[in-house]
Amino acid sequence: MLGLTRWRKEMWSTLKMVAPGTLLREGIENVLKAKTGGLIVLCDDPEVRKIAEGGFTINEEMNPARLYELAKMDGAIILDEKGKNIWKANVQLHPIVNMPVQETGIRHRIAARTAIQTDAIVIAISQRRSMLTLYKGRERFVIADPAGLMAKANQALRTLERYCAEQQEDFTNLSDLEFEDTALVNDVVKVVQRSEMVKRIAEELDFYLLQMGDEGALVEIQKEEITAGAMAEYHDLLVDYAPKDDKRSVTGLEKKIAELEDSDLFDNITLARTLGFGSGNEVLDMAVMPRGYRMLGKVPRLPQPIVANIVEHFHSDFRSLREATVESLDEVEGVGRVRSNMIFRSFARQKNLAGTVMNRRGEPRF
Protein backbone atom coordinates (compact mmCIF):
# COMPACT_ATOMS: atom_id res chain seq x y z
CA MET A 1 0.00 0.00 0.00
CA LEU A 2 1.29 3.45 -0.94
CA GLY A 3 -0.03 5.12 2.21
CA LEU A 4 2.19 5.55 5.24
CA THR A 5 2.69 2.42 7.29
CA ARG A 6 2.16 2.39 11.04
CA TRP A 7 5.97 2.29 11.51
CA ARG A 8 6.43 5.40 9.40
CA LYS A 9 3.74 7.26 11.33
CA GLU A 10 5.40 6.39 14.62
CA MET A 11 8.72 7.66 13.28
CA TRP A 12 7.29 10.98 12.04
CA SER A 13 8.33 13.06 15.05
CA THR A 14 11.77 11.42 15.23
CA LEU A 15 12.46 12.03 11.55
CA LYS A 16 11.60 15.69 12.10
CA MET A 17 14.30 15.85 14.76
CA VAL A 18 16.98 14.42 12.46
CA ALA A 19 15.91 16.20 9.24
CA PRO A 20 18.42 18.51 7.50
CA GLY A 21 18.36 21.96 9.05
CA THR A 22 17.93 20.72 12.64
CA LEU A 23 20.64 20.94 15.30
CA LEU A 24 20.65 17.18 15.85
CA ARG A 25 21.14 16.50 12.13
CA GLU A 26 23.92 19.09 11.96
CA GLY A 27 25.75 17.25 14.71
CA ILE A 28 25.15 13.89 13.02
CA GLU A 29 26.43 15.25 9.70
CA ASN A 30 29.65 16.31 11.44
CA VAL A 31 30.04 12.77 12.77
CA LEU A 32 29.41 11.34 9.30
CA LYS A 33 32.04 13.61 7.74
CA ALA A 34 34.58 12.66 10.40
CA LYS A 35 33.81 8.95 9.78
CA THR A 36 34.01 8.18 13.49
CA GLY A 37 30.66 6.45 13.67
CA GLY A 38 28.37 6.77 16.64
CA LEU A 39 25.44 5.42 18.64
CA ILE A 40 22.73 7.78 19.90
CA VAL A 41 19.84 6.79 22.15
CA LEU A 42 16.90 9.19 22.27
CA CYS A 43 15.57 8.17 25.67
CA ASP A 44 16.89 8.39 29.21
CA ASP A 45 14.07 6.62 31.07
CA PRO A 46 14.65 3.84 33.67
CA GLU A 47 14.59 1.05 31.04
CA VAL A 48 17.56 2.60 29.26
CA ARG A 49 19.39 3.42 32.48
CA LYS A 50 19.17 -0.26 33.52
CA ILE A 51 21.34 -1.35 30.61
CA ALA A 52 23.67 1.70 30.62
CA GLU A 53 27.04 1.30 32.30
CA GLY A 54 29.89 3.76 32.88
CA GLY A 55 30.39 6.85 30.80
CA PHE A 56 30.40 10.51 31.76
CA THR A 57 27.38 12.39 33.05
CA ILE A 58 26.89 15.51 30.96
CA ASN A 59 23.45 16.94 31.77
CA GLU A 60 23.92 19.74 29.28
CA GLU A 61 21.93 21.12 26.37
CA MET A 62 22.64 19.32 23.11
CA ASN A 63 24.38 21.28 20.35
CA PRO A 64 26.18 20.09 17.18
CA ALA A 65 29.67 20.79 18.50
CA ARG A 66 29.10 18.82 21.72
CA LEU A 67 27.58 15.89 19.85
CA TYR A 68 30.51 15.79 17.45
CA GLU A 69 33.14 15.88 20.19
CA LEU A 70 31.37 13.26 22.32
CA ALA A 71 31.02 10.93 19.32
CA LYS A 72 34.83 10.65 19.17
CA MET A 73 34.58 8.34 22.19
CA ASP A 74 33.62 4.72 21.65
CA GLY A 75 30.46 4.48 23.75
CA ALA A 76 26.87 5.57 23.18
CA ILE A 77 25.51 9.08 23.67
CA ILE A 78 22.20 9.19 25.54
CA LEU A 79 19.85 12.13 24.96
CA ASP A 80 16.33 12.80 26.19
CA GLU A 81 13.36 11.81 24.00
CA LYS A 82 13.23 15.22 22.33
CA GLY A 83 16.94 15.28 21.58
CA LYS A 84 17.36 18.57 23.46
CA ASN A 85 19.63 17.52 26.33
CA ILE A 86 22.55 15.11 26.71
CA TRP A 87 22.39 12.87 29.79
CA LYS A 88 25.54 10.78 29.33
CA ALA A 89 28.29 10.01 26.83
CA ASN A 90 30.79 7.16 26.33
CA VAL A 91 28.18 4.78 27.78
CA GLN A 92 28.45 1.02 27.40
CA LEU A 93 25.05 -0.50 26.59
CA HIS A 94 24.33 -4.08 27.73
CA PRO A 95 21.09 -5.29 26.16
CA ILE A 96 20.24 -9.00 26.27
CA VAL A 97 22.98 -10.62 24.20
CA ASN A 98 21.08 -13.69 22.99
CA MET A 99 18.31 -11.59 21.45
CA PRO A 100 18.14 -12.56 17.75
CA VAL A 101 18.75 -9.67 15.31
CA GLN A 102 19.67 -9.49 11.63
CA GLU A 103 22.50 -6.97 11.99
CA THR A 104 26.15 -8.00 11.55
CA GLY A 105 28.20 -5.05 12.89
CA ILE A 106 28.68 -4.74 16.64
CA ARG A 107 27.36 -1.16 16.80
CA HIS A 108 24.23 -2.02 14.81
CA ARG A 109 23.58 -5.21 16.80
CA ILE A 110 23.71 -3.24 20.04
CA ALA A 111 21.43 -0.57 18.55
CA ALA A 112 18.88 -3.15 17.39
CA ARG A 113 18.85 -5.02 20.70
CA THR A 114 18.62 -1.81 22.74
CA ALA A 115 15.64 -0.66 20.67
CA ILE A 116 13.87 -4.01 21.10
CA GLN A 117 14.50 -4.22 24.86
CA THR A 118 13.71 -0.58 25.74
CA ASP A 119 11.46 0.53 22.84
CA ALA A 120 13.66 3.64 22.61
CA ILE A 121 14.63 5.33 19.37
CA VAL A 122 18.25 4.40 18.64
CA ILE A 123 20.35 5.93 15.86
CA ALA A 124 23.37 4.05 14.54
CA ILE A 125 25.85 6.13 12.53
CA SER A 126 27.90 3.84 10.31
CA GLN A 127 31.63 4.51 10.38
CA ARG A 128 32.47 3.02 6.99
CA ARG A 129 29.32 3.45 4.91
CA SER A 130 28.30 6.98 6.03
CA MET A 131 24.76 5.74 6.67
CA LEU A 132 22.14 6.51 9.31
CA THR A 133 19.94 3.70 10.61
CA LEU A 134 17.02 4.26 13.01
CA TYR A 135 15.66 1.51 15.27
CA LYS A 136 12.50 1.35 17.36
CA GLY A 137 11.17 -1.86 18.77
CA ARG A 138 11.76 -4.50 16.12
CA GLU A 139 11.56 -2.01 13.27
CA ARG A 140 14.50 -0.66 11.31
CA PHE A 141 14.65 2.35 9.01
CA VAL A 142 17.58 3.58 6.90
CA ILE A 143 17.66 7.35 6.25
CA ALA A 144 18.55 8.01 2.63
CA ASP A 145 21.02 10.70 1.65
CA PRO A 146 19.50 14.07 0.58
CA ALA A 147 20.44 13.62 -3.09
CA GLY A 148 18.68 10.24 -3.25
CA LEU A 149 15.63 11.67 -1.47
CA MET A 150 15.47 14.59 -3.90
CA ALA A 151 15.40 12.18 -6.85
CA LYS A 152 12.58 10.18 -5.24
CA ALA A 153 10.67 13.35 -4.35
CA ASN A 154 10.87 14.70 -7.91
CA GLN A 155 9.66 11.40 -9.30
CA ALA A 156 6.76 11.35 -6.83
CA LEU A 157 5.97 14.97 -7.72
CA ARG A 158 5.70 14.12 -11.43
CA THR A 159 3.45 11.16 -10.67
CA LEU A 160 1.32 13.29 -8.37
CA GLU A 161 0.91 15.97 -11.03
CA ARG A 162 -0.32 13.40 -13.56
CA TYR A 163 -2.74 11.79 -11.12
CA CYS A 164 -4.14 15.17 -10.00
CA ALA A 165 -4.82 16.15 -13.63
CA GLU A 166 -6.62 12.85 -14.22
CA GLN A 167 -8.51 13.25 -10.93
CA GLN A 168 -9.84 16.65 -11.97
CA GLU A 169 -10.96 15.20 -15.30
CA ASP A 170 -12.74 12.39 -13.42
CA PHE A 171 -14.44 14.92 -11.13
CA THR A 172 -15.64 16.91 -14.15
CA ASN A 173 -17.04 13.81 -15.84
CA LEU A 174 -18.80 12.73 -12.64
CA SER A 175 -20.33 16.22 -12.30
CA ASP A 176 -21.75 15.92 -15.80
CA LEU A 177 -23.25 12.54 -14.96
CA GLU A 178 -24.73 13.83 -11.71
CA PHE A 179 -26.38 16.80 -13.44
CA GLU A 180 -27.78 14.48 -16.11
CA ASP A 181 -28.98 12.02 -13.43
CA THR A 182 -27.03 9.16 -15.03
CA ALA A 183 -24.28 8.52 -12.44
CA LEU A 184 -23.69 4.88 -11.48
CA VAL A 185 -21.89 3.29 -8.54
CA ASN A 186 -19.05 2.36 -10.89
CA ASP A 187 -18.54 6.05 -11.77
CA VAL A 188 -18.20 6.99 -8.11
CA VAL A 189 -15.87 4.04 -7.48
CA LYS A 190 -13.54 5.17 -10.30
CA VAL A 191 -13.23 8.69 -8.86
CA VAL A 192 -12.60 7.37 -5.34
CA GLN A 193 -9.84 5.10 -6.68
CA ARG A 194 -8.11 7.99 -8.43
CA SER A 195 -8.54 10.34 -5.48
CA GLU A 196 -7.22 7.82 -2.98
CA MET A 197 -4.13 7.32 -5.13
CA VAL A 198 -3.59 11.09 -5.18
CA LYS A 199 -3.82 11.04 -1.39
CA ARG A 200 -1.37 8.15 -1.05
CA ILE A 201 1.17 9.59 -3.47
CA ALA A 202 0.96 12.93 -1.61
CA GLU A 203 1.59 11.11 1.69
CA GLU A 204 4.59 9.34 0.17
CA LEU A 205 5.93 12.68 -1.02
CA ASP A 206 5.34 14.18 2.43
CA PHE A 207 7.44 11.38 3.89
CA TYR A 208 10.34 12.25 1.57
CA LEU A 209 9.95 15.96 2.34
CA LEU A 210 10.00 15.23 6.06
CA GLN A 211 13.40 13.54 5.73
CA MET A 212 14.70 16.32 3.47
CA GLY A 213 13.90 19.08 5.97
CA ASP A 214 14.86 22.56 4.72
CA GLU A 215 16.19 21.12 1.47
CA GLY A 216 12.69 20.12 0.36
CA ALA A 217 11.09 23.57 0.66
CA LEU A 218 10.77 24.17 -3.10
CA VAL A 219 9.32 20.72 -3.78
CA GLU A 220 6.80 21.27 -0.98
CA ILE A 221 5.62 24.53 -2.59
CA GLN A 222 5.16 22.72 -5.92
CA LYS A 223 3.25 19.93 -4.18
CA GLU A 224 0.86 22.39 -2.52
CA GLU A 225 0.18 24.09 -5.86
CA ILE A 226 -0.54 20.78 -7.60
CA THR A 227 -2.88 19.41 -4.91
CA ALA A 228 -4.70 22.65 -4.08
CA GLY A 229 -8.34 21.76 -3.45
CA ALA A 230 -7.97 18.11 -4.51
CA MET A 231 -8.34 16.60 -1.04
CA ALA A 232 -11.18 18.95 -0.08
CA GLU A 233 -13.19 17.87 -3.13
CA TYR A 234 -12.42 14.21 -2.39
CA HIS A 235 -13.74 14.66 1.15
CA ASP A 236 -16.91 16.30 -0.20
CA LEU A 237 -17.36 13.37 -2.59
CA LEU A 238 -17.28 10.93 0.34
CA VAL A 239 -19.74 13.11 2.27
CA ASP A 240 -22.03 12.99 -0.78
CA TYR A 241 -22.07 9.20 -0.92
CA ALA A 242 -21.34 8.01 2.64
CA PRO A 243 -24.00 5.64 4.04
CA LYS A 244 -24.99 8.29 6.60
CA ASP A 245 -24.79 12.07 6.44
CA ASP A 246 -22.77 12.65 9.60
CA LYS A 247 -19.13 13.27 10.51
CA ARG A 248 -18.67 9.94 12.28
CA SER A 249 -19.85 7.98 9.24
CA VAL A 250 -17.58 9.93 6.86
CA THR A 251 -14.57 9.67 9.19
CA GLY A 252 -15.11 5.92 9.49
CA LEU A 253 -15.41 5.60 5.72
CA GLU A 254 -12.17 7.56 5.15
CA LYS A 255 -10.40 5.25 7.59
CA LYS A 256 -11.72 2.10 5.91
CA ILE A 257 -10.60 3.29 2.47
CA ALA A 258 -7.16 4.31 3.80
CA GLU A 259 -6.67 0.81 5.25
CA LEU A 260 -7.38 -0.94 1.93
CA GLU A 261 -4.43 -2.57 0.19
CA ASP A 262 -3.89 -1.49 -3.41
CA SER A 263 -5.33 -4.78 -4.69
CA ASP A 264 -8.59 -4.18 -2.79
CA LEU A 265 -8.72 -0.50 -3.72
CA PHE A 266 -8.66 -1.40 -7.42
CA ASP A 267 -11.20 -4.20 -7.05
CA ASN A 268 -14.34 -2.26 -8.00
CA ILE A 269 -16.75 -4.60 -6.22
CA THR A 270 -14.69 -4.62 -3.00
CA LEU A 271 -14.47 -0.83 -3.01
CA ALA A 272 -18.21 -0.49 -3.75
CA ARG A 273 -18.90 -2.66 -0.71
CA THR A 274 -16.52 -0.57 1.41
CA LEU A 275 -18.33 2.59 0.30
CA GLY A 276 -21.60 1.08 1.53
CA PHE A 277 -23.30 0.46 -1.81
CA GLY A 278 -23.68 -3.29 -1.24
CA SER A 279 -22.08 -6.31 -2.87
CA GLY A 280 -22.49 -8.40 -6.00
CA ASN A 281 -21.62 -7.81 -9.64
CA GLU A 282 -24.84 -5.90 -10.30
CA VAL A 283 -24.07 -3.22 -7.70
CA LEU A 284 -21.70 -1.37 -10.05
CA ASP A 285 -24.56 -0.62 -12.46
CA MET A 286 -26.83 0.76 -9.76
CA ALA A 287 -27.88 4.41 -10.24
CA VAL A 288 -26.80 6.83 -7.50
CA MET A 289 -27.41 10.48 -6.64
CA PRO A 290 -25.20 12.75 -4.48
CA ARG A 291 -26.42 14.85 -1.57
CA GLY A 292 -24.93 18.00 -3.11
CA TYR A 293 -21.98 18.78 -0.86
CA ARG A 294 -19.37 18.58 -3.61
CA MET A 295 -21.26 20.86 -6.00
CA LEU A 296 -21.91 23.39 -3.25
CA GLY A 297 -18.21 23.20 -2.35
CA LYS A 298 -17.44 24.72 -5.75
CA VAL A 299 -19.35 27.89 -4.87
CA PRO A 300 -16.85 30.58 -3.73
CA ARG A 301 -16.91 31.72 -0.10
CA LEU A 302 -19.74 29.44 0.97
CA PRO A 303 -19.17 28.42 4.62
CA GLN A 304 -19.58 24.78 5.60
CA PRO A 305 -22.46 25.45 8.06
CA ILE A 306 -24.39 27.14 5.23
CA VAL A 307 -23.67 24.20 2.91
CA ALA A 308 -25.04 21.83 5.56
CA ASN A 309 -28.16 24.00 5.95
CA ILE A 310 -28.80 23.92 2.21
CA VAL A 311 -28.41 20.14 1.94
CA GLU A 312 -30.71 19.64 4.93
CA HIS A 313 -33.30 22.09 3.54
CA PHE A 314 -33.50 20.10 0.31
CA HIS A 315 -33.53 16.77 2.20
CA SER A 316 -30.21 15.61 0.68
CA ASP A 317 -31.98 15.44 -2.69
CA PHE A 318 -29.64 16.74 -5.39
CA ARG A 319 -32.43 16.63 -7.97
CA SER A 320 -34.34 19.27 -6.02
CA LEU A 321 -31.20 21.26 -5.25
CA ARG A 322 -29.98 21.49 -8.84
CA GLU A 323 -33.40 22.78 -9.98
CA ALA A 324 -33.72 25.28 -7.13
CA THR A 325 -34.56 28.90 -7.96
CA VAL A 326 -32.94 31.95 -6.45
CA GLU A 327 -36.11 32.44 -4.40
CA SER A 328 -36.14 28.90 -2.99
CA LEU A 329 -32.44 29.10 -2.14
CA ASP A 330 -33.05 32.41 -0.38
CA GLU A 331 -35.44 30.62 1.97
CA VAL A 332 -32.60 28.57 3.48
CA GLU A 333 -31.41 29.86 6.85
CA GLY A 334 -28.21 31.92 6.54
CA VAL A 335 -28.08 31.98 2.74
CA GLY A 336 -29.44 35.40 1.75
CA ARG A 337 -29.98 36.91 -1.68
CA VAL A 338 -26.31 37.37 -2.61
CA ARG A 339 -25.38 33.75 -1.87
CA SER A 340 -28.57 32.53 -3.56
CA ASN A 341 -27.54 34.23 -6.78
CA MET A 342 -23.99 32.83 -6.50
CA ILE A 343 -25.28 29.28 -6.03
CA PHE A 344 -27.80 29.61 -8.85
CA ARG A 345 -25.17 30.91 -11.28
CA SER A 346 -22.67 28.21 -10.29
CA PHE A 347 -25.21 25.46 -10.89
CA ALA A 348 -26.29 27.06 -14.18
CA ARG A 349 -22.69 26.93 -15.42
CA GLN A 350 -22.47 23.25 -14.50
CA LYS A 351 -25.74 22.51 -16.33
CA ASN A 352 -24.45 24.27 -19.44
CA LEU A 353 -21.24 22.26 -19.37
CA ALA A 354 -23.10 18.97 -18.93
CA GLY A 355 -23.85 17.38 -22.27
CA THR A 356 -21.05 19.13 -24.20
CA VAL A 357 -18.33 16.51 -23.67
CA MET A 358 -17.88 12.76 -23.87
CA ASN A 359 -18.87 11.11 -20.62
CA ARG A 360 -16.55 8.80 -18.72
CA ARG A 361 -18.26 5.66 -20.09
CA GLY A 362 -17.33 6.73 -23.62
CA GLU A 363 -20.83 7.57 -24.88
CA PRO A 364 -21.24 10.73 -27.02
CA ARG A 365 -23.67 13.34 -25.68
CA PHE A 366 -25.98 15.32 -27.94
C-alpha positions as CSV (number, residue, x, y, z in Angstrom):
1,M,0.0,0.0,0.0
2,L,1.3,3.4,-0.9
3,G,0.0,5.1,2.2
4,L,2.2,5.6,5.2
5,T,2.7,2.4,7.3
6,R,2.2,2.4,11.0
7,W,6.0,2.3,11.5
8,R,6.4,5.4,9.4
9,K,3.7,7.3,11.3
10,E,5.4,6.4,14.6
11,M,8.7,7.7,13.3
12,W,7.3,11.0,12.0
13,S,8.3,13.1,15.1
14,T,11.8,11.4,15.2
15,L,12.5,12.0,11.5
16,K,11.6,15.7,12.1
17,M,14.3,15.9,14.8
18,V,17.0,14.4,12.5
19,A,15.9,16.2,9.2
20,P,18.4,18.5,7.5
21,G,18.4,22.0,9.1
22,T,17.9,20.7,12.6
23,L,20.6,20.9,15.3
24,L,20.7,17.2,15.8
25,R,21.1,16.5,12.1
26,E,23.9,19.1,12.0
27,G,25.8,17.2,14.7
28,I,25.1,13.9,13.0
29,E,26.4,15.2,9.7
30,N,29.6,16.3,11.4
31,V,30.0,12.8,12.8
32,L,29.4,11.3,9.3
33,K,32.0,13.6,7.7
34,A,34.6,12.7,10.4
35,K,33.8,8.9,9.8
36,T,34.0,8.2,13.5
37,G,30.7,6.5,13.7
38,G,28.4,6.8,16.6
39,L,25.4,5.4,18.6
40,I,22.7,7.8,19.9
41,V,19.8,6.8,22.2
42,L,16.9,9.2,22.3
43,C,15.6,8.2,25.7
44,D,16.9,8.4,29.2
45,D,14.1,6.6,31.1
46,P,14.7,3.8,33.7
47,E,14.6,1.1,31.0
48,V,17.6,2.6,29.3
49,R,19.4,3.4,32.5
50,K,19.2,-0.3,33.5
51,I,21.3,-1.4,30.6
52,A,23.7,1.7,30.6
53,E,27.0,1.3,32.3
54,G,29.9,3.8,32.9
55,G,30.4,6.8,30.8
56,F,30.4,10.5,31.8
57,T,27.4,12.4,33.1
58,I,26.9,15.5,31.0
59,N,23.4,16.9,31.8
60,E,23.9,19.7,29.3
61,E,21.9,21.1,26.4
62,M,22.6,19.3,23.1
63,N,24.4,21.3,20.3
64,P,26.2,20.1,17.2
65,A,29.7,20.8,18.5
66,R,29.1,18.8,21.7
67,L,27.6,15.9,19.9
68,Y,30.5,15.8,17.4
69,E,33.1,15.9,20.2
70,L,31.4,13.3,22.3
71,A,31.0,10.9,19.3
72,K,34.8,10.7,19.2
73,M,34.6,8.3,22.2
74,D,33.6,4.7,21.7
75,G,30.5,4.5,23.8
76,A,26.9,5.6,23.2
77,I,25.5,9.1,23.7
78,I,22.2,9.2,25.5
79,L,19.9,12.1,25.0
80,D,16.3,12.8,26.2
81,E,13.4,11.8,24.0
82,K,13.2,15.2,22.3
83,G,16.9,15.3,21.6
84,K,17.4,18.6,23.5
85,N,19.6,17.5,26.3
86,I,22.6,15.1,26.7
87,W,22.4,12.9,29.8
88,K,25.5,10.8,29.3
89,A,28.3,10.0,26.8
90,N,30.8,7.2,26.3
91,V,28.2,4.8,27.8
92,Q,28.4,1.0,27.4
93,L,25.0,-0.5,26.6
94,H,24.3,-4.1,27.7
95,P,21.1,-5.3,26.2
96,I,20.2,-9.0,26.3
97,V,23.0,-10.6,24.2
98,N,21.1,-13.7,23.0
99,M,18.3,-11.6,21.5
100,P,18.1,-12.6,17.7
101,V,18.8,-9.7,15.3
102,Q,19.7,-9.5,11.6
103,E,22.5,-7.0,12.0
104,T,26.1,-8.0,11.5
105,G,28.2,-5.1,12.9
106,I,28.7,-4.7,16.6
107,R,27.4,-1.2,16.8
108,H,24.2,-2.0,14.8
109,R,23.6,-5.2,16.8
110,I,23.7,-3.2,20.0
111,A,21.4,-0.6,18.6
112,A,18.9,-3.1,17.4
113,R,18.8,-5.0,20.7
114,T,18.6,-1.8,22.7
115,A,15.6,-0.7,20.7
116,I,13.9,-4.0,21.1
117,Q,14.5,-4.2,24.9
118,T,13.7,-0.6,25.7
119,D,11.5,0.5,22.8
120,A,13.7,3.6,22.6
121,I,14.6,5.3,19.4
122,V,18.2,4.4,18.6
123,I,20.4,5.9,15.9
124,A,23.4,4.0,14.5
125,I,25.8,6.1,12.5
126,S,27.9,3.8,10.3
127,Q,31.6,4.5,10.4
128,R,32.5,3.0,7.0
129,R,29.3,3.4,4.9
130,S,28.3,7.0,6.0
131,M,24.8,5.7,6.7
132,L,22.1,6.5,9.3
133,T,19.9,3.7,10.6
134,L,17.0,4.3,13.0
135,Y,15.7,1.5,15.3
136,K,12.5,1.4,17.4
137,G,11.2,-1.9,18.8
138,R,11.8,-4.5,16.1
139,E,11.6,-2.0,13.3
140,R,14.5,-0.7,11.3
141,F,14.6,2.4,9.0
142,V,17.6,3.6,6.9
143,I,17.7,7.3,6.2
144,A,18.5,8.0,2.6
145,D,21.0,10.7,1.6
146,P,19.5,14.1,0.6
147,A,20.4,13.6,-3.1
148,G,18.7,10.2,-3.2
149,L,15.6,11.7,-1.5
150,M,15.5,14.6,-3.9
151,A,15.4,12.2,-6.8
152,K,12.6,10.2,-5.2
153,A,10.7,13.3,-4.3
154,N,10.9,14.7,-7.9
155,Q,9.7,11.4,-9.3
156,A,6.8,11.3,-6.8
157,L,6.0,15.0,-7.7
158,R,5.7,14.1,-11.4
159,T,3.5,11.2,-10.7
160,L,1.3,13.3,-8.4
161,E,0.9,16.0,-11.0
162,R,-0.3,13.4,-13.6
163,Y,-2.7,11.8,-11.1
164,C,-4.1,15.2,-10.0
165,A,-4.8,16.2,-13.6
166,E,-6.6,12.9,-14.2
167,Q,-8.5,13.2,-10.9
168,Q,-9.8,16.7,-12.0
169,E,-11.0,15.2,-15.3
170,D,-12.7,12.4,-13.4
171,F,-14.4,14.9,-11.1
172,T,-15.6,16.9,-14.2
173,N,-17.0,13.8,-15.8
174,L,-18.8,12.7,-12.6
175,S,-20.3,16.2,-12.3
176,D,-21.8,15.9,-15.8
177,L,-23.3,12.5,-15.0
178,E,-24.7,13.8,-11.7
179,F,-26.4,16.8,-13.4
180,E,-27.8,14.5,-16.1
181,D,-29.0,12.0,-13.4
182,T,-27.0,9.2,-15.0
183,A,-24.3,8.5,-12.4
184,L,-23.7,4.9,-11.5
185,V,-21.9,3.3,-8.5
186,N,-19.1,2.4,-10.9
187,D,-18.5,6.0,-11.8
188,V,-18.2,7.0,-8.1
189,V,-15.9,4.0,-7.5
190,K,-13.5,5.2,-10.3
191,V,-13.2,8.7,-8.9
192,V,-12.6,7.4,-5.3
193,Q,-9.8,5.1,-6.7
194,R,-8.1,8.0,-8.4
195,S,-8.5,10.3,-5.5
196,E,-7.2,7.8,-3.0
197,M,-4.1,7.3,-5.1
198,V,-3.6,11.1,-5.2
199,K,-3.8,11.0,-1.4
200,R,-1.4,8.1,-1.0
201,I,1.2,9.6,-3.5
202,A,1.0,12.9,-1.6
203,E,1.6,11.1,1.7
204,E,4.6,9.3,0.2
205,L,5.9,12.7,-1.0
206,D,5.3,14.2,2.4
207,F,7.4,11.4,3.9
208,Y,10.3,12.2,1.6
209,L,9.9,16.0,2.3
210,L,10.0,15.2,6.1
211,Q,13.4,13.5,5.7
212,M,14.7,16.3,3.5
213,G,13.9,19.1,6.0
214,D,14.9,22.6,4.7
215,E,16.2,21.1,1.5
216,G,12.7,20.1,0.4
217,A,11.1,23.6,0.7
218,L,10.8,24.2,-3.1
219,V,9.3,20.7,-3.8
220,E,6.8,21.3,-1.0
221,I,5.6,24.5,-2.6
222,Q,5.2,22.7,-5.9
223,K,3.2,19.9,-4.2
224,E,0.9,22.4,-2.5
225,E,0.2,24.1,-5.9
226,I,-0.5,20.8,-7.6
227,T,-2.9,19.4,-4.9
228,A,-4.7,22.7,-4.1
229,G,-8.3,21.8,-3.5
230,A,-8.0,18.1,-4.5
231,M,-8.3,16.6,-1.0
232,A,-11.2,18.9,-0.1
233,E,-13.2,17.9,-3.1
234,Y,-12.4,14.2,-2.4
235,H,-13.7,14.7,1.1
236,D,-16.9,16.3,-0.2
237,L,-17.4,13.4,-2.6
238,L,-17.3,10.9,0.3
239,V,-19.7,13.1,2.3
240,D,-22.0,13.0,-0.8
241,Y,-22.1,9.2,-0.9
242,A,-21.3,8.0,2.6
243,P,-24.0,5.6,4.0
244,K,-25.0,8.3,6.6
245,D,-24.8,12.1,6.4
246,D,-22.8,12.7,9.6
247,K,-19.1,13.3,10.5
248,R,-18.7,9.9,12.3
249,S,-19.8,8.0,9.2
250,V,-17.6,9.9,6.9
251,T,-14.6,9.7,9.2
252,G,-15.1,5.9,9.5
253,L,-15.4,5.6,5.7
254,E,-12.2,7.6,5.1
255,K,-10.4,5.3,7.6
256,K,-11.7,2.1,5.9
257,I,-10.6,3.3,2.5
258,A,-7.2,4.3,3.8
259,E,-6.7,0.8,5.3
260,L,-7.4,-0.9,1.9
261,E,-4.4,-2.6,0.2
262,D,-3.9,-1.5,-3.4
263,S,-5.3,-4.8,-4.7
264,D,-8.6,-4.2,-2.8
265,L,-8.7,-0.5,-3.7
266,F,-8.7,-1.4,-7.4
267,D,-11.2,-4.2,-7.0
268,N,-14.3,-2.3,-8.0
269,I,-16.7,-4.6,-6.2
270,T,-14.7,-4.6,-3.0
271,L,-14.5,-0.8,-3.0
272,A,-18.2,-0.5,-3.7
273,R,-18.9,-2.7,-0.7
274,T,-16.5,-0.6,1.4
275,L,-18.3,2.6,0.3
276,G,-21.6,1.1,1.5
277,F,-23.3,0.5,-1.8
278,G,-23.7,-3.3,-1.2
279,S,-22.1,-6.3,-2.9
280,G,-22.5,-8.4,-6.0
281,N,-21.6,-7.8,-9.6
282,E,-24.8,-5.9,-10.3
283,V,-24.1,-3.2,-7.7
284,L,-21.7,-1.4,-10.1
285,D,-24.6,-0.6,-12.5
286,M,-26.8,0.8,-9.8
287,A,-27.9,4.4,-10.2
288,V,-26.8,6.8,-7.5
289,M,-27.4,10.5,-6.6
290,P,-25.2,12.8,-4.5
291,R,-26.4,14.8,-1.6
292,G,-24.9,18.0,-3.1
293,Y,-22.0,18.8,-0.9
294,R,-19.4,18.6,-3.6
295,M,-21.3,20.9,-6.0
296,L,-21.9,23.4,-3.2
297,G,-18.2,23.2,-2.3
298,K,-17.4,24.7,-5.7
299,V,-19.4,27.9,-4.9
300,P,-16.9,30.6,-3.7
301,R,-16.9,31.7,-0.1
302,L,-19.7,29.4,1.0
303,P,-19.2,28.4,4.6
304,Q,-19.6,24.8,5.6
305,P,-22.5,25.5,8.1
306,I,-24.4,27.1,5.2
307,V,-23.7,24.2,2.9
308,A,-25.0,21.8,5.6
309,N,-28.2,24.0,6.0
310,I,-28.8,23.9,2.2
311,V,-28.4,20.1,1.9
312,E,-30.7,19.6,4.9
313,H,-33.3,22.1,3.5
314,F,-33.5,20.1,0.3
315,H,-33.5,16.8,2.2
316,S,-30.2,15.6,0.7
317,D,-32.0,15.4,-2.7
318,F,-29.6,16.7,-5.4
319,R,-32.4,16.6,-8.0
320,S,-34.3,19.3,-6.0
321,L,-31.2,21.3,-5.3
322,R,-30.0,21.5,-8.8
323,E,-33.4,22.8,-10.0
324,A,-33.7,25.3,-7.1
325,T,-34.6,28.9,-8.0
326,V,-32.9,31.9,-6.4
327,E,-36.1,32.4,-4.4
328,S,-36.1,28.9,-3.0
329,L,-32.4,29.1,-2.1
330,D,-33.1,32.4,-0.4
331,E,-35.4,30.6,2.0
332,V,-32.6,28.6,3.5
333,E,-31.4,29.9,6.8
334,G,-28.2,31.9,6.5
335,V,-28.1,32.0,2.7
336,G,-29.4,35.4,1.7
337,R,-30.0,36.9,-1.7
338,V,-26.3,37.4,-2.6
339,R,-25.4,33.8,-1.9
340,S,-28.6,32.5,-3.6
341,N,-27.5,34.2,-6.8
342,M,-24.0,32.8,-6.5
343,I,-25.3,29.3,-6.0
344,F,-27.8,29.6,-8.8
345,R,-25.2,30.9,-11.3
346,S,-22.7,28.2,-10.3
347,F,-25.2,25.5,-10.9
348,A,-26.3,27.1,-14.2
349,R,-22.7,26.9,-15.4
350,Q,-22.5,23.2,-14.5
351,K,-25.7,22.5,-16.3
352,N,-24.5,24.3,-19.4
353,L,-21.2,22.3,-19.4
354,A,-23.1,19.0,-18.9
355,G,-23.8,17.4,-22.3
356,T,-21.1,19.1,-24.2
357,V,-18.3,16.5,-23.7
358,M,-17.9,12.8,-23.9
359,N,-18.9,11.1,-20.6
360,R,-16.6,8.8,-18.7
361,R,-18.3,5.7,-20.1
362,G,-17.3,6.7,-23.6
363,E,-20.8,7.6,-24.9
364,P,-21.2,10.7,-27.0
365,R,-23.7,13.3,-25.7
366,F,-26.0,15.3,-27.9
